[in-house]
Every structure is written in structure tokens, then in C-alpha cells.
Amino acid sequence: MEHTMEHRDAGVATAQVQRVEASRPLLWLSRGWSDLKRAAGPSLGYGLWVAVFGVALLAVAWRYTYLVPALVGGFLLVAPFVAMVFYALSRQIERGQKIDGGAAVFAWRRNFGSIALWGLVLTLTLILWERVAAIIFALFYGGEVRDLNTLAADVLFSGRYIPLLVAYFGAGALFALTVFVLGVITAPMLLDRDVDVVTAALTSLRCCLANPRATLVWAALIALLTAVGFATFMLGLVVVFPLLGHASWHAYRDMVK
């Protein structure tokens, strides 16, 4: 027990946040692309599973059309946890180890308690966001959304549901901002060090406060590339998701000394 506590304390003590330039996220993407190429087999394989999961999620939600945008946003909320395997692959490359997709899948076991707790937090956040989205639609929308075309024409472009759009996207932005600020480097840090969820989340917050421009650019790039993945009916996620996962590892390495 004493050895574990000392290890944890050492991990916390070395969590020094570094300042980076606003253009740094482009370097993270470049390094992520390099990792993706070096671990192409397992990265694209797991990326395919993520894309299949995304398609299945939309298929289940399709009959409840008003929930499709909420679940797409929710997908982004849990993405940092799902990308754990790509952090592990990038760490293998960084350490000069043999690329082992199987070992990367189970890399979470070294800090199981904290990683499982973080996954639970993200899952509960997803459930809460889905409920909030449903309540907002129930309060502000009187009709029935039969399909996505109806949703776009009647809700987005008719001009009759401005309060609904303000409430919906305002709440979604608040959820996304909170998860991003507290989670931009949390999952990679939990994988890499013997720290608890609170320590990792506070370190993530410190990274954002120390690097507001860089993290804002990073958030915009994540949103843009993910939108490309969704616009290609999830096919683009086969590449986009691993790329962002690998790049997120380098974001963590760059901002946490």
C-alpha cells in the first residue's frame, strides 16, 4: 500500500502543465497521423468497430428522430474513453515497443478503478444529456418529427422554433464544453499514470486555462473532423477516430510535462 501511494504521489507531483502555441494542435494531428500509419492494422481495425457502433447507434435511434442529434452529440461525449486503445498504441510507439493491438485493448487494467470511474462519469453524462434533449423537445416542440428531413425543414429552417434551437444547442454546448475542459487529457493521463479521476480532471482544466487558444483550436478541429466522419455516413470515422485518438495522446504529452 505504501508503495502504491508513493507511486501515486509521484505521478501527481510530475503533472506540471506546459504552455503551447495556438498552432500546436496541427502538430498533434501530424504526429497522430504518423502513429496511425505505423499502427495502421489495429488502428483502422478498431476504427472500423467505432464506425459500426456509430451506425448501430443511429439505427436504433432512427425511429426517435428528435434524439438523433442528441445521440450524435453524446457520441462525442464518450469518445475520449472509447479512444483509450489508440492512446495505448501511441504509447507503445513512443516507447519503442512492438505494436500489439491486443495489449492496447487491455491497457486500462493497470489503473482499472480510476479508468472505470471515468467511463462511468462519461456514460452518466451521456444519459443526462439525452434526457435533457428529450425534455427540451417536449417543452418547445408541439409537433411530431417524422424524419430528419422534417426535423431540418420544420425545426432548423422554418424560423418558428428559435427558443427550441437556443435551448437545445445552448444546453448541448454547455455539456460539450464541460466534458472537453475536464476531459481533454484525462483519459490519456489515467492510462499513463497512477492518478485518480479528480487529479486527472483538474490537470485537464489547468491545461485549458493555461492554453485557451490551443485548446480552442483543438476543440474546433475535433468537431470539424468528426463532422466529416458523420457526413460520410460514419465511413470517415474509420480513419478520423483513430487519427484523433492518436493525436489526443500527443496533446496530453505536449501539455503535461
Helices and strands as residue ranges (DSSP letters): H 2-13, H 24-38, H 40-61, G 65-67, H 68-82, H 84-94, H 101-105, G 107-111, H 112-140, H 148-150, I 151-156, H 162-183, H 186-192, H 197-210, H 212-231, H 237-255
